Amino acid sequence: MSVKATSRALESPAAAPLGAHHDGSGATFALFSSVAEAVELCLFDDSCAETRWSLEQGDGYVWAGYLPDARSGQHYGFRVHGPWDPPAGARCNPAKLLVDPYARAVAAEVRWDPAVLGHAPDDPNRADDSDSAPYVPRSVLMASDFRERRASRAAGRTTSRGLRQQAPH
């Protein structure tokens, strides 16, 4: 898996409801964190290459950004930078890819590996810096309105779980 190392800033959204919301041209991504010092949106292409985008902190501890040209079906996750203080309940670890807690769909399953743990396997009070992205599920950007969902179905097939599959050629 490759990572485009430079995190670029996204456009500031006009409104930022929590989760990922597609408007037909792009998408707003928003995540709540009262302890984060920075939040990155991580996008994955078909080869699992990762591109990171910086979200901006707005009102009410909501980190958000607007990505023009985002397409329905895009796989994504978040990385949260901030304090590592387990006794105080803070376990920010940017080496760990987080599923969007507001996602409408998730792709793949957890492949158990020590990298999935937020902490060192031998010490729960020490952060682990192994990248978890190869082993954890990804959130999936879903169409937000009926017209777009119908267009997605015309190009492929939507499963009962709402994930799009390509039609056989």
N, C-alpha and C positions, 0 to 999 in steps of 0.2 A: 504494500500500500504506500502510495506517495502522498506527501503533504505539500501544498503550496504554502511556504513558511510565513509569508507576509500576510498579516491580517488587515484587510481593507475595511474602511468604514462604509456602512450602508446609508441610504437616504433616511432622514427622519420621517416617520410616518405621521400623517395628520391625526390619526387615532390609533390606539394600539390595544385592541382586545387581546386577552391572553391566548396564546397558541399561535397557530399558523393559519392565516386567512388569505385565500386567493381571490383577487378581484377581477380576473379575466385577463389582466395585462402583467401582473406581478403579484407579489405576496408580502404581507406584513407578518413578521415573526416577533413574538413578545413573550417574555418570561419574567416571573416574579422572583426576586431574591433580595432579602433585606440585608444580607451579609456580603454579597459579591462586591469586588473591586473592579471587575471587568467580566463581560460575558461575550463569548464568541459563538456565532452561528456557524456550524460546520456542514458544508454541502458535499455530497458524495456522487461521483459520476458512475457509469456502468462498470468501470474497472476498479472501483473503490478508492480512487484518488480523492483526496480531501482538500477542499478549499475553505479557508476560514474568513469570516466577515465579523468585524466588531460591531456590537450593538451599543446603543447609547442609553444611559440611564435617564429615565423620565420621571414623572410624578409617581408617587406611591411605590417606589422600589421596583418599577417595571422597566426592564431593559428591552429595547425594541429597535427595529429597523425595517425598512422597506426595500425589497429586492426587485427591481424592474426585470421583466422577462422571466421571472420564476415560472416554472411549468408544473402543472398538476402531475403527481407521481414522483416529484423530486424527493430523494432520501436526504435526511438531515438529522442533526443532533446539536447539543449545546456543550460547551466547555465553560466552567465557571472558575474564575480566578478570585482568590480571597484568602481569608485566614484558615489555617489548619490548627484547630484547637479542640480536639475531641472532648475533653472534660467540659467545655462550654457549649458543646453541641455543634461546633462549626467544623465542617469537613470539606471545605472547598479544595478541589484537586483538578487542575486543568488537564492532567494526563488522562482523565476519565471522561469518556463520551457519555452524555446523559440523554436519555429519551425525553422528548417533550412531554411533560405530564398532562398537557392539554391536547395531545395529538389525536386526530380522528382515525389514524391507522398506523400500524407498526409493521415493519417487515423484518423477517428472520427471527431467530431465537438466540438465547444466550448460549454460547459455547464456553463451558466452564474452563477457566484458566486462572492462574494466580493474578494476572493483569486485570481481571474483573473486579478484584477487591480494591477498595479505596485506600487501604492501608497495607503496610508490609505484612506478608503472610505470618511472620514470626513476632510481630509487634503491632497491635491495633492502635497504638498511639503515634506511630511513625507513618507518614504518607508514603505511598508507593508511586514511583514516577513511570511505571510501565504503561504504555498506551493501551487502553482497553478497546479502542475502536474495532480492531479485527474480530472481537469476540462478543460484541453486544448488538442488540437489534437497533434499527434506525427508525426514526419517525418518518412518516410519508405525508407529503403535502397533498391534500385532497381538494378537489374542485369544491367551490363554495356555493355554487348555484346550479339550478336544474339544467340550464342551457349548456353549461360547461360539462356537467356529468354526462349529458346525452351525447355531446361531441366526443368525449372520452370513450364511451361505449361504442360509438361508430368506428373508432380507430382500433379498438381491441375488445376486451370483454371484462366486465367487472364481476369479481367473485362475490359470494355471499358475505364475505368479510369486508367488502368494499375495496379490495386491492385490485388493481388493473393488471390483466395478463394480456400478452400479445396473442393475437389470433394466429393459428398456424398458417404458414405460407404454402 
